[in-house]
Amino acid sequence: MNFYFSDVSAFLQMGKHGFYVWLCYGVVFFIILLLALRPSWELRQLKKQYVAAQKRKHSSPAPRVVVEKGNQT
């Protein structure tokens, strides 16, 4: 079986284009990783907001509005 590259070093260099090739692979992998993790981060943030809203709702009663009737003359 013949391989295109003679050794691992030649594979990583890819004929002097290795830096750009591996940089592109790294950028794409990083973007895919962010896209995969973002929903879990947003879900965690929504859960925190929901818990905070529930605490606010149950910790203090709603303010009462008092309407006073004045003298009508």
SULCOR-V887480 format. One record per helix or strand. SS is the DSSP state (h for helix, s for strand). FROM is the first residue (numbers start at 1). TO is the last residue. If there is no record, write none. Layout:
SS,FROM,TO ; SS,FROM,TO
This chain:
h,8,13 ; h,18,59
